[in-house]
Amino acid sequence: MKQTNKTQQYDVAVIGAGSAGLQAALTLGRMRRSVVVFSTDRFRNDPAEHMQNFLGHDGTPPAELRLAARKDIERYESVEFVERAVVAVAGEPDAFVVSVDGSPDVTARRVLLATGLADELPDVPGLTDLFGTVVAHCPYCHGYEFADRRVGLLGAGPHIPMLAQLMSRLASEVVVLTNGAEPEPEVLAAIKALRLEMHTGPVLGVEETEKGLKALLDYEHTVDLGGMFVAPTWRQAAPFAEQLELETGDLGGIHVDIMGATSRPGVYAAGDLAHHRDLPMPMASVLTAAAAGLVAGAACDRDLVMSDLAAVVTAT
Ligand SMILES: Cc1cc2nc3c(=O)[nH]c(=O)nc-3n(C[C@H](O)[C@H](O)[C@H](O)COP(=O)(O)OP(=O)(O)OC[C@H]3O[C@@H](n4cnc5c(N)ncnc54)[C@H](O)[C@@H]3O)c2cc1C
């Protein structure tokens, strides 16, 4: 494991080495920026064996893409990887301090947060084990894999009618399991209008079957499904939005402008953890995270260029 260079001030500390952080590091490394990239061994898509809907990599195991990205970046000598968790970030432009678990603090001129989100699933026994295979949250990532199957939608929230309509184009049948919740009248009206099978009892558990999974509604009654969608609650995977008092939105994403700048000067954010306020929700995918990493990396570089230019002009 590489130790950080105690005395060096890095141009940019990138926290997170998923697709957002890796792409940001690549962009910055190509500009010969001194970059330190921190990562733990946890990634949001760890539960999924395959990554869908990424051009040129549709169906690739997510770790393969990250490995290829790391190899690309290793060609750029100004980028260092440190496999350690960051515990705190503080400071201001040109003087950020990044505190690292079990390693000396690091200082950096700019910080780029790419620590992603963590998913909290409904409290249904067995759900966590099946998340990423026959239980999914994103129809654009996993909907096609459930094509021509009987697909369950767990929950009764306002997203159900849209998800039902969307999945009815792929699934052989859509079944709503409200898990004991009472749908609002307009949700119920849409479920009825779409003529969907609906079960209103609590789901006591889910179990994998040969053809997908079964949901246990009571000890005698099960619903057989080919796949199921859930709506996880998202939270920031790391505490830096709070520590740095960054503006966040209702869904918990760090508000960023179109270039990835947060509400705090010198702090950029890219990937699942960031949210541009014009988008209805954080656009969470491997490709959008990588694209945001490129943009935020370039914005960080430009910020440093402009700051250095101003210093040179002032000094003359
Ligand atoms: C089950 C599942 C399946 C999915 N399938 C797909 C799919 O098929 N296609 C698709 O496009 N998208 C898919 N997604 C979404 C995709 O996983 C995310 O959009 C993408 O991983 C976001 O990348 P990221 O770089 O923002 O975050 P992540 O990939 O989650 O990376 C976060 C990084 O931050 C690091 N980190 C976190 N905390 C700290 C800390 N304190 N200190 C240092 N480092 C830290 C982690 O170690 C990691 O390196 C799926 C998501 C889930 C949950």
The ligand as a Gaussian input file, in Angstrom:
#p B3LYP/6-31G(d) Opt

LIG

0 1
 C      -27.019000      -3.016000      -7.326000
 C      -26.605000      -1.918000      -8.266000
 C      -26.435000      -2.200000      -9.597000
 C      -26.075000      -1.188000     -10.478000
 N      -25.942000      -1.511000     -11.796000
 C      -25.601000      -0.549000     -12.661000
 C      -25.479000      -0.847000     -14.055000
 O      -25.725000      -1.971000     -14.494000
 N      -25.111000       0.159000     -14.894000
 C      -24.855000       1.413000     -14.436000
 O      -24.505000       2.285000     -15.250000
 N      -24.978000       1.731000     -13.135000
 C      -25.336000       0.775000     -12.238000
 N      -25.468000       1.086000     -10.921000
 C      -25.167000       2.465000     -10.488000
 C      -23.644000       2.619000     -10.345000
 O      -23.167000       1.653000      -9.443000
 C      -23.283000       4.002000      -9.834000
 O      -23.973000       4.991000     -10.569000
 C      -21.773000       4.245000      -9.963000
 O      -21.074000       3.220000      -9.315000
 C      -21.417000       5.590000      -9.355000
 O      -20.040000       5.761000      -9.355000
 P      -19.363000       6.717000      -8.286000
 O      -17.950000       6.849000      -8.739000
 O      -20.164000       7.937000      -8.074000
 O      -19.452000       5.913000      -6.905000
 P      -18.889000       4.486000      -6.463000
 O      -18.650000       3.609000      -7.635000
 O      -19.806000       3.993000      -5.405000
 O      -17.472000       4.820000      -5.833000
 C      -17.357000       5.470000      -4.591000
 C      -15.889000       5.534000      -4.215000
 O      -15.747000       6.298000      -3.012000
 C      -14.905000       5.584000      -2.113000
 N      -15.177000       6.025000      -0.748000
 C      -16.362000       6.097000      -0.087000
 N      -16.166000       6.594000       1.153000
 C      -14.837000       6.853000       1.264000
 C      -14.017000       7.388000       2.288000
 N      -14.505000       7.758000       3.482000
 N      -12.688000       7.528000       2.067000
 C      -12.146000       7.158000       0.870000
 N      -12.883000       6.648000      -0.147000
 C      -14.204000       6.497000       0.055000
 C      -15.232000       4.117000      -2.386000
 O      -14.228000       3.277000      -1.874000
 C      -15.263000       4.164000      -3.912000
 O      -13.943000       4.152000      -4.396000
 C      -25.847000       0.109000     -10.006000
 C      -26.017000       0.408000      -8.655000
 C      -26.399000      -0.598000      -7.783000
 C      -26.608000      -0.277000      -6.331000

